[in-house]
């Protein structure tokens, strides 16, 4: 009586672990209502990194308002880049 009970119990636990693993395995991450795969997320991070590096190294001429707007836009892009990089790091840790 004990052996069949153990086999059934192990089978139930195995099936439960399989279902939980299948349901919790995320292949995409949702950012701002947009679902992205790891490859798309990495491409967006690389694109933003390139743009931010160019903006941080460039010289801006114009009125103080234009320079301030340029700085705010660069800071917004840097914040988005940091958020996406954090999501990418978390995405890699989940796998």
Helices and strands as residue ranges (DSSP letters): H 2-24, E 28-31, E 34-37, H 38-57, H 64-94
